């Protein structure tokens, strides 16, 4: 498994725990997680905290916003921007 695949698998696990739907529906890197109802505002906060713990990074308050949590790709990019693994 490549580093990118490992990042994606771990992120999907965290996303499933934060999902308002309980069970994670099929998502692609471009699925809009907020519009699809996978995440809501509380889910974004929960996922941000889980990401900080999983990769031992600190997300500044300004990074926790709908644009950074809209898709898997945007979340992966945000993680990399703040010291986590690169997608």
Helices and strands as residue ranges (DSSP letters): H 3-18, H 41-55, G 61-63, H 72-81
